[in-house]
């Protein structure tokens, strides 16, 4: 069996030291996002997040209008434009509300 030179062993070791964390990062990123794209959809995500924040503000500020059909229609139109779906449930006893969203 041929021995491995120290330079070859060092380069191979450095390669592994630098590549193994990168592979773990790629695996975690893929498990989290389901894609290996980096930065391409960032602007779209920020825009969508701002629209979601506006819709949440509309829901929270319009809690007195939840039973009005016109308000519900405006909310439904905004949600449809963002390809979103929400369920608003009013908990009368506790005075709290919960919003569930799904795409």
N, CA, C and O atoms as a MOPAC input file, in Angstrom:
PM7 MOZYME 1SCF
protein

 N      0.83700 1    -1.17500 1     0.00000 1
 C      0.00000 1     0.00000 1     0.00000 1
 C      0.88300 1     1.23900 1     0.00000 1
 O      1.85500 1     1.33000 1     0.75000 1
 N      0.53100 1     2.17500 1    -0.84300 1
 C      1.32500 1     3.38700 1    -0.98900 1
 C      0.94500 1     4.39400 1     0.10300 1
 O     -0.23800 1     4.55000 1     0.40500 1
 N      1.89300 1     5.05500 1     0.67700 1
 C      1.62100 1     6.03600 1     1.72900 1
 C      1.20000 1     7.36100 1     1.08900 1
 O      1.56300 1     7.66500 1    -0.04700 1
 N      0.42800 1     8.13400 1     1.84400 1
 C     -0.03900 1     9.44000 1     1.38900 1
 C      0.93100 1    10.49200 1     1.90900 1
 O      1.27800 1    10.49300 1     3.09000 1
 N      1.35800 1    11.36800 1     1.04500 1
 C      2.27500 1    12.42300 1     1.46300 1
 C      1.56400 1    13.40100 1     2.38400 1
 O      0.34300 1    13.54400 1     2.33300 1
 N      2.32700 1    14.06000 1     3.21400 1
 C      1.76300 1    14.98000 1     4.19200 1
 C      1.06600 1    16.15600 1     3.51500 1
 O      0.05100 1    16.63500 1     4.02000 1
 N      1.58500 1    16.63100 1     2.38500 1
 C      0.93900 1    17.74600 1     1.67000 1
 C     -0.43100 1    17.31100 1     1.12700 1
 O     -1.41000 1    18.04800 1     1.24300 1
 N     -0.49100 1    16.15400 1     0.55800 1
 C     -1.75600 1    15.64100 1     0.02600 1
 C     -2.75700 1    15.44600 1     1.15700 1
 O     -3.92800 1    15.80400 1     1.02800 1
 N     -2.29800 1    14.88300 1     2.24900 1
 C     -3.15500 1    14.66700 1     3.40600 1
 C     -3.65100 1    16.00400 1     3.95800 1
 O     -4.82200 1    16.12100 1     4.32000 1
 N     -2.78600 1    17.00300 1     4.02600 1
 C     -3.16000 1    18.32500 1     4.53400 1
 C     -4.19400 1    18.97100 1     3.62100 1
 O     -5.19300 1    19.50600 1     4.10200 1
 N     -3.97000 1    18.93000 1     2.31800 1
 C     -4.92400 1    19.52000 1     1.38900 1
 C     -6.27500 1    18.80500 1     1.44400 1
 O     -7.32400 1    19.44800 1     1.40700 1
 N     -6.24700 1    17.49300 1     1.53000 1
 C     -7.48000 1    16.73700 1     1.64200 1
 C     -8.21300 1    17.08100 1     2.94300 1
 O     -9.43500 1    17.23400 1     2.94300 1
 N     -7.48200 1    17.20000 1     4.03500 1
 C     -8.07500 1    17.56200 1     5.32100 1
 C     -8.67100 1    18.96900 1     5.29500 1
 O     -9.76700 1    19.17800 1     5.81600 1
 N     -7.97400 1    19.93300 1     4.70100 1
 C     -8.49900 1    21.29400 1     4.59300 1
 C     -9.75700 1    21.32700 1     3.72400 1
 O    -10.71900 1    22.03500 1     4.02300 1
 N     -9.72600 1    20.54800 1     2.64600 1
 C    -10.89900 1    20.46700 1     1.79200 1
 C    -12.10700 1    19.97100 1     2.59000 1
 O    -13.19600 1    20.53600 1     2.48400 1
 N    -11.92200 1    18.93700 1     3.37300 1
 C    -13.02000 1    18.40900 1     4.18300 1
 C    -13.46800 1    19.40800 1     5.24100 1
 O    -14.66400 1    19.56300 1     5.48400 1
 N    -12.51500 1    20.08400 1     5.87000 1
 C    -12.85300 1    21.05900 1     6.90700 1
 C    -13.72000 1    22.17700 1     6.34200 1
 O    -14.63500 1    22.65400 1     7.01400 1
 N    -13.43900 1    22.59600 1     5.11600 1
 C    -14.21500 1    23.67700 1     4.51900 1
 C    -15.50600 1    23.19900 1     3.85900 1
 O    -16.47200 1    23.96000 1     3.79900 1
 N    -15.55300 1    21.99200 1     3.37500 1
 C    -16.72200 1    21.52500 1     2.64000 1
 C    -17.81500 1    20.92700 1     3.51900 1
 O    -18.99400 1    21.07300 1     3.19600 1
 N    -17.47600 1    20.27200 1     4.59800 1
 C    -18.49700 1    19.63100 1     5.43800 1
 C    -19.46700 1    20.65400 1     6.02800 1
 O    -20.67300 1    20.41500 1     5.97000 1
 N    -19.01500 1    21.79200 1     6.59900 1
 C    -19.99800 1    22.77200 1     7.08000 1
 C    -20.87900 1    23.32800 1     5.95400 1
 O    -22.06600 1    23.58000 1     6.16100 1
 N    -20.30100 1    23.51800 1     4.77100 1
 C    -21.06800 1    24.01500 1     3.63800 1
 C    -22.14600 1    23.00100 1     3.24300 1
 O    -23.26500 1    23.39000 1     2.90800 1
 N    -21.82400 1    21.72900 1     3.27700 1
 C    -22.81500 1    20.70500 1     2.95500 1
 C    -23.94200 1    20.68200 1     3.98800 1
 O    -25.10900 1    20.51000 1     3.63400 1
 N    -23.59100 1    20.85400 1     5.26700 1
 C    -24.62500 1    20.92600 1     6.30700 1
 C    -25.50300 1    22.16200 1     6.10500 1
 O    -26.71900 1    22.10600 1     6.28600 1
 N    -24.87600 1    23.27600 1     5.72800 1
 C    -25.63900 1    24.49600 1     5.46900 1
 C    -26.60300 1    24.28300 1     4.30000 1
 O    -27.77000 1    24.66500 1     4.38800 1
 N    -26.13800 1    23.68800 1     3.22800 1
 C    -27.00400 1    23.41900 1     2.07500 1
 C    -28.14800 1    22.48000 1     2.44800 1
 O    -29.28700 1    22.68300 1     2.02700 1
 N    -27.84400 1    21.46300 1     3.23100 1
 C    -28.88900 1    20.52000 1     3.63500 1
 C    -29.94000 1    21.21900 1     4.49500 1
 O    -31.13700 1    21.01000 1     4.29700 1
 N    -29.50900 1    22.03900 1     5.44100 1
 C    -30.45900 1    22.76000 1     6.30100 1
 C    -31.27700 1    23.76000 1     5.49400 1
 O    -32.48100 1    23.90200 1     5.70700 1
 N    -30.62100 1    24.45300 1     4.56700 1
 C    -31.33600 1    25.41700 1     3.72700 1
 C    -32.36700 1    24.71400 1     2.85500 1
 O    -33.48300 1    25.20800 1     2.69600 1
 N    -32.01000 1    23.57600 1     2.29300 1
 C    -32.94500 1    22.82700 1     1.45700 1
 C    -34.12000 1    22.30900 1     2.27600 1
 O    -35.25900 1    22.35400 1     1.81100 1
 N    -33.86400 1    21.81600 1     3.49200 1
 C    -34.95000 1    21.31900 1     4.33000 1
 C    -35.87700 1    22.46200 1     4.75000 1
 O    -37.08400 1    22.25600 1     4.88100 1
 N    -35.34100 1    23.64400 1     4.95900 1
 C    -36.14500 1    24.78100 1     5.39200 1
 C    -36.95800 1    25.39000 1     4.25100 1
 O    -38.13900 1    25.68900 1     4.42700 1
 N    -36.34400 1    25.57500 1     3.08800 1
 C    -37.00700 1    26.27700 1     1.99000 1
 C    -37.52600 1    25.36100 1     0.89900 1
 O    -38.41700 1    25.75000 1     0.14400 1
 N    -36.99900 1    24.17100 1     0.80100 1
 C    -37.40000 1    23.26100 1    -0.25600 1
 C    -36.76900 1    23.57700 1    -1.59500 1
 O    -37.16900 1    23.02300 1    -2.61900 1
 N    -35.78100 1    24.46900 1    -1.59700 1
 C    -35.10600 1    24.83900 1    -2.85200 1
 C    -33.66100 1    25.19600 1    -2.53400 1
 O    -33.31700 1    25.49300 1    -1.39000 1
 N    -32.83900 1    25.16200 1    -3.54500 1
 C    -31.43600 1    25.53400 1    -3.36900 1
 C    -31.13000 1    26.90200 1    -3.96800 1
 O    -29.97500 1    27.19900 1    -4.27400 1
 N    -32.14700 1    27.73500 1    -4.13700 1
 C    -31.93700 1    29.09300 1    -4.65700 1
 C    -31.57800 1    30.01800 1    -3.51100 1
 O    -32.12700 1    29.90900 1    -2.41500 1
 N    -30.65600 1    30.92300 1    -3.77300 1
 C    -30.24300 1    31.89200 1    -2.77000 1
 C    -30.48500 1    33.29400 1    -3.30700 1
 O    -29.91600 1    33.67200 1    -4.33100 1
 N    -31.31900 1    34.06400 1    -2.63100 1
 C    -31.48000 1    35.46900 1    -2.93400 1
 C    -32.35600 1    35.81500 1    -4.11500 1
 O    -32.64700 1    36.99500 1    -4.30900 1
 N    -32.79200 1    34.87100 1    -4.90800 1
 C    -33.59600 1    35.19700 1    -6.08100 1
 C    -34.97600 1    35.70500 1    -5.70000 1
 O    -35.46200 1    36.66400 1    -6.29900 1
 N    -35.60900 1    35.09200 1    -4.72900 1
 C    -36.96100 1    35.46900 1    -4.36100 1
 C    -37.03000 1    36.40900 1    -3.17300 1
 O    -38.10100 1    36.60700 1    -2.60000 1
 N    -35.90600 1    36.98800 1    -2.79800 1
 C    -35.88600 1    37.83400 1    -1.60200 1
 C    -36.78700 1    39.05800 1    -1.76100 1
 O    -37.52500 1    39.39900 1    -0.83700 1
 N    -36.73900 1    39.72000 1    -2.91000 1
 C    -37.55400 1    40.91200 1    -3.11800 1
 C    -39.03200 1    40.55600 1    -3.10800 1
 O    -39.84600 1    41.28200 1    -2.53700 1
 N    -39.38100 1    39.43800 1    -3.74100 1
 C    -40.77700 1    39.00100 1    -3.74000 1
 C    -41.24300 1    38.66200 1    -2.33300 1
 O    -42.37500 1    38.97300 1    -1.96200 1
 N    -40.38100 1    38.02700 1    -1.55000 1
 C    -40.73700 1    37.68300 1    -0.17400 1
 C    -40.95500 1    38.93600 1     0.66500 1
 O    -41.88800 1    38.99600 1     1.46600 1
 N    -40.09800 1    39.93200 1     0.48100 1
 C    -40.26800 1    41.18700 1     1.23700 1
 C    -41.55800 1    41.89100 1     0.85100 1
 O    -42.26700 1    42.40900 1     1.71300 1
 N    -41.86600 1    41.91100 1    -0.43800 1
 C    -43.09300 1    42.54500 1    -0.90400 1
 C    -44.30700 1    41.80200 1    -0.37000 1
 O    -45.26700 1    42.41900 1     0.09200 1
 N    -44.26400 1    40.49300 1    -0.43300 1
 C    -45.37700 1    39.69100 1     0.08700 1
 C    -45.53300 1    39.89300 1     1.59600 1
 O    -46.65400 1    39.98600 1     2.09500 1
 N    -44.42900 1    39.96100 1     2.31300 1
 C    -44.49800 1    40.16400 1     3.75800 1
 C    -45.11000 1    41.51900 1     4.09200 1
 O    -45.86400 1    41.63400 1     5.05800 1
 N    -44.79600 1    42.54500 1     3.30500 1
 C    -45.39000 1    43.85700 1     3.55500 1
 C    -46.88700 1    43.82500 1     3.28300 1
 O    -47.65600 1    44.46900 1     3.99700 1
 N    -47.31700 1    43.07700 1     2.24900 1
 C    -48.74400 1    42.94600 1     1.96900 1
 C    -49.45000 1    42.18300 1     3.08600 1
 O    -50.56700 1    42.52900 1     3.47000 1
 N    -48.80800 1    41.16100 1     3.59800 1
 C    -49.38500 1    40.40100 1     4.71600 1
 C    -49.51800 1    41.29300 1     5.94000 1
 O    -50.52100 1    41.22000 1     6.65000 1
 N    -48.51800 1    42.13700 1     6.19900 1
 C    -48.59500 1    43.05600 1     7.34000 1
 C    -49.74500 1    44.04900 1     7.16500 1
 O    -50.44400 1    44.36300 1     8.12900 1
 N    -49.94400 1    44.54300 1     5.94500 1
 C    -51.06100 1    45.45700 1     5.68300 1
 C    -52.40000 1    44.76800 1     5.91700 1
 O    -53.31500 1    45.35700 1     6.49300 1
 N    -52.51400 1    43.52300 1     5.47000 1
 C    -53.75800 1    42.78600 1     5.65500 1
 C    -54.00700 1    42.52700 1     7.14000 1
 O    -55.13600 1    42.65900 1     7.61300 1
 N    -52.96300 1    42.16000 1     7.87000 1
 C    -53.11900 1    41.94600 1     9.31500 1
 C    -53.54000 1    43.23700 1    10.00800 1
 O    -54.36200 1    43.20200 1    10.92300 1
 N    -52.99000 1    44.37400 1     9.58600 1
 C    -53.37200 1    45.67300 1    10.14300 1
 C    -54.85000 1    45.94000 1     9.84600 1
 O    -55.58600 1    46.43000 1    10.70300 1
 N    -55.27200 1    45.61400 1     8.62900 1
 C    -56.67800 1    45.80400 1     8.25100 1
 C    -57.59400 1    44.94300 1     9.11700 1
 O    -58.65500 1    45.39800 1     9.54500 1
 N    -57.19000 1    43.71600 1     9.37300 1
 C    -58.00400 1    42.82400 1    10.19500 1
 C    -58.05700 1    43.30000 1    11.63700 1
 O    -59.12200 1    43.32900 1    12.25500 1
 N    -56.89400 1    43.67500 1    12.16900 1
 C    -56.85700 1    44.10500 1    13.57200 1
 C    -57.59300 1    45.41600 1    13.78100 1
 O    -58.29700 1    45.56900 1    14.77900 1
 N    -57.44900 1    46.35800 1    12.87000 1
 C    -58.10700 1    47.65800 1    13.05700 1
 C    -59.59600 1    47.58900 1    12.73700 1
 O    -60.36200 1    48.43400 1    13.20100 1
 N    -60.01600 1    46.60800 1    11.96000 1
 C    -61.41900 1    46.50100 1    11.58000 1
 C    -62.18900 1    45.47800 1    12.37100 1
 O    -63.15900 1    44.91200 1    11.86700 1
 N    -61.78100 1    45.22400 1    13.60500 1
 C    -62.44400 1    44.17000 1    14.38000 1
 C    -63.91400 1    44.48000 1    14.63600 1
 O    -64.70100 1    43.55500 1    14.83500 1
 N    -64.30300 1    45.73000 1    14.63700 1
 C    -65.70700 1    46.07300 1    14.81500 1
 C    -66.53200 1    45.84700 1    13.56600 1
 O    -67.76100 1    45.85100 1    13.63300 1
 N    -65.88700 1    45.65100 1    12.43200 1
 C    -66.57500 1    45.48800 1    11.15400 1
 C    -66.60000 1    44.03600 1    10.67100 1
 O    -66.99800 1    43.77700 1     9.53500 1
 N    -66.18800 1    43.10200 1    11.49700 1
 C    -66.07900 1    41.70900 1    11.06400 1
 C    -67.39700 1    41.14400 1    10.56800 1
 O    -67.40100 1    40.27400 1     9.69600 1
 N    -68.51000 1    41.61500 1    11.09900 1
 C    -69.80500 1    41.06200 1    10.71300 1
 C    -70.41500 1    41.77200 1     9.51200 1
 O    -71.45800 1    41.34000 1     9.01900 1
 N    -69.80000 1    42.84500 1     9.02600 1
 C    -70.33400 1    43.59400 1     7.88900 1
 C    -69.93700 1    42.91700 1     6.57300 1
 O    -68.75200 1    42.67800 1     6.34200 1
 N    -70.89400 1    42.61000 1     5.72200 1
 C    -70.59000 1    41.94800 1     4.44200 1
 C    -69.67400 1    42.77800 1     3.53000 1
 O    -68.83200 1    42.21300 1     2.83200 1
 N    -69.82400 1    44.09600 1     3.52400 1
 C    -68.98500 1    44.94100 1     2.66300 1
 C    -67.52600 1    44.85800 1     3.09800 1
 O    -66.63700 1    44.76400 1     2.25100 1
 N    -67.26700 1    44.89000 1     4.38800 1
 C    -65.89400 1    44.79900 1     4.90100 1
 C    -65.32100 1    43.41700 1     4.59600 1
 O    -64.16500 1    43.29400 1     4.19100 1
 N    -66.12700 1    42.38700 1     4.79100 1
 C    -65.67400 1    41.03100 1     4.49900 1
 C    -65.34600 1    40.86800 1     3.01000 1
 O    -64.40300 1    40.16700 1     2.64500 1
 N    -66.13700 1    41.52400 1     2.16200 1
 C    -65.88700 1    41.45500 1     0.72700 1
 C    -64.56900 1    42.14100 1     0.36700 1
 O    -63.79800 1    41.61700 1    -0.43800 1
 N    -64.30200 1    43.32300 1     0.96400 1
 C    -63.03300 1    44.01300 1     0.71400 1
 C    -61.85100 1    43.17100 1     1.18800 1
 O    -60.83600 1    43.07500 1     0.49900 1
 N    -61.98700 1    42.56200 1     2.36600 1
 C    -60.92800 1    41.70700 1     2.88700 1
 C    -60.72800 1    40.49200 1     1.98400 1
 O    -59.59400 1    40.11300 1     1.69200 1
 N    -61.80300 1    39.89700 1     1.55300 1
 C    -61.71500 1    38.72200 1     0.68200 1
 C    -61.01700 1    39.07800 1    -0.63000 1
 O    -60.21000 1    38.29800 1    -1.13600 1
 N    -61.32500 1    40.25600 1    -1.18000 1
 C    -60.66200 1    40.68500 1    -2.41700 1
 C    -59.16600 1    40.88300 1    -2.21500 1
 O    -58.37100 1    40.49300 1    -3.06900 1
 N    -58.77200 1    41.48700 1    -1.08700 1
 C    -57.34600 1    41.67600 1    -0.79100 1
 C    -56.63900 1    40.33300 1    -0.62300 1
 O    -55.52400 1    40.14000 1    -1.10700 1
 N    -57.29800 1    39.41700 1     0.06400 1
 C    -56.70700 1    38.10000 1     0.28100 1
 C    -56.58400 1    37.32700 1    -1.02900 1
 O    -55.58500 1    36.64500 1    -1.25800 1
 N    -57.58600 1    37.43100 1    -1.87900 1
 C    -57.53600 1    36.74900 1    -3.16200 1
 C    -56.41100 1    37.31900 1    -4.02800 1
 O    -55.74700 1    36.57100 1    -4.74500 1
 N    -56.19300 1    38.62700 1    -3.96900 1
 C    -55.10900 1    39.24100 1    -4.73700 1
 C    -53.74800 1    38.73000 1    -4.27900 1
 O    -52.82100 1    38.64100 1    -5.08400 1
 N    -53.61400 1    38.39500 1    -3.00600 1
 C    -52.36000 1    37.87600 1    -2.46100 1
 C    -52.31000 1    36.35600 1    -2.45500 1
 O    -51.35000 1    35.76400 1    -1.96200 1
 N    -53.35400 1    35.71700 1    -3.00900 1
 C    -53.45800 1    34.26300 1    -3.02800 1
 C    -53.35100 1    33.68700 1    -1.61800 1
 O    -52.61400 1    32.73300 1    -1.36500 1
 N    -54.11000 1    34.29500 1    -0.71300 1
 C    -54.11700 1    33.86700 1     0.68300 1
 C    -55.53400 1    33.50800 1     1.09100 1
 O    -56.50100 1    33.82700 1     0.39900 1
 N    -55.63700 1    32.83600 1     2.23200 1
 C    -56.90300 1    32.44700 1     2.79600 1
 C    -56.79900 1    32.62600 1     4.30300 1
 O    -55.79600 1    32.23000 1     4.89600 1
 N    -57.80100 1    33.20700 1     4.93100 1
 C    -57.76300 1    33.40900 1     6.38000 1
 C    -59.09800 1    33.03700 1     6.98500 1
 O    -60.14900 1    33.14300 1     6.35300 1
 N    -59.02300 1    32.60000 1     8.22000 1
 C    -60.20900 1    32.30200 1     9.00400 1
 C    -60.10700 1    33.15200 1    10.26000 1
 O    -59.14000 1    33.04700 1    11.01500 1
 N    -61.11100 1    33.99700 1    10.47900 1
 C    -61.13700 1    34.84600 1    11.67200 1
 C    -62.17300 1    34.26700 1    12.61500 1
 O    -63.34700 1    34.14400 1    12.26500 1
 N    -61.73700 1    33.91600 1    13.80000 1
 C    -62.67500 1    33.40700 1    14.78800 1
 C    -62.66500 1    34.34600 1    15.97800 1
 O    -61.60500 1    34.65300 1    16.52400 1
 N    -63.81900 1    34.79500 1    16.37400 1
 C    -63.97800 1    35.75300 1    17.46100 1
 C    -64.32800 1    34.99300 1    18.73700 1
 O    -65.35100 1    34.31200 1    18.80800 1
 N    -63.48500 1    35.11700 1    19.71900 1
 C    -63.72400 1    34.46500 1    21.00500 1
 C    -64.39200 1    35.48500 1    21.91700 1
 O    -63.71400 1    36.32800 1    22.50600 1
 N    -65.70200 1    35.41800 1    22.03800 1
 C    -66.46700 1    36.41500 1    22.76000 1
 C    -66.13000 1    36.41200 1    24.24200 1
 O    -66.04000 1    37.47600 1    24.85400 1
 N    -65.94500 1    35.25500 1    24.82100 1
 C    -65.70100 1    35.17600 1    26.26000 1
 C    -64.39100 1    35.83400 1    26.66600 1
 O    -64.35200 1    36.59800 1    27.63100 1
 N    -63.32900 1    35.54600 1    25.94200 1
 C    -62.02300 1    36.05500 1    26.33900 1
 C    -61.70200 1    37.41300 1    25.72400 1
 O    -60.79700 1    38.10200 1    26.19600 1
 N    -62.41800 1    37.80300 1    24.69200 1
 C    -62.14500 1    39.06900 1    24.03500 1
 C    -60.96300 1    39.00700 1    23.08500 1
 O    -60.56500 1    40.03300 1    22.53300 1
 N    -60.39900 1    37.83600 1    22.88300 1
 C    -59.27300 1    37.66600 1    21.96800 1
 C    -59.76900 1    37.18000 1    20.61500 1
 O    -60.90000 1    36.71100 1    20.48600 1
 N    -58.92000 1    37.29400 1    19.62100 1
 C    -59.24500 1    36.73700 1    18.33300 1
 C    -58.02300 1    36.00900 1    17.80600 1
 O    -56.89300 1    36.29700 1    18.19900 1
 N    -58.25900 1    35.07600 1    16.92500 1
 C    -57.16100 1    34.37100 1    16.30900 1
 C    -57.34400 1    34.39600 1    14.80500 1
 O    -58.46500 1    34.34600 1    14.30000 1
 N    -56.23200 1    34.47300 1    14.10000 1
 C    -56.25600 1    34.49600 1    12.65300 1
 C    -55.40800 1    33.32500 1    12.17100 1
 O    -54.24100 1    33.19700 1    12.54300 1
 N    -55.99600 1    32.48300 1    11.35200 1
 C    -55.27700 1    31.36000 1    10.77400 1
 C    -55.13400 1    31.64900 1     9.28900 1
 O    -56.09900 1    32.01800 1     8.61900 1
 N    -53.93900 1    31.48000 1     8.79300 1
 C    -53.75400 1    31.73800 1     7.35900 1
 C    -53.19000 1    30.50500 1     6.70400 1
 O    -52.54400 1    29.67500 1     7.34400 1
 N    -53.44000 1    30.40000 1     5.44100 1
 C    -52.92800 1    29.30700 1     4.64400 1
 C    -52.97100 1    29.68800 1     3.19000 1
 O    -53.84900 1    30.42900 1     2.75000 1
 N    -51.99800 1    29.16500 1     2.43500 1
 C    -51.95400 1    29.53400 1     1.01600 1
 C    -52.77800 1    28.60700 1     0.18200 1
 O    -52.85200 1    28.77200 1    -1.03600 1

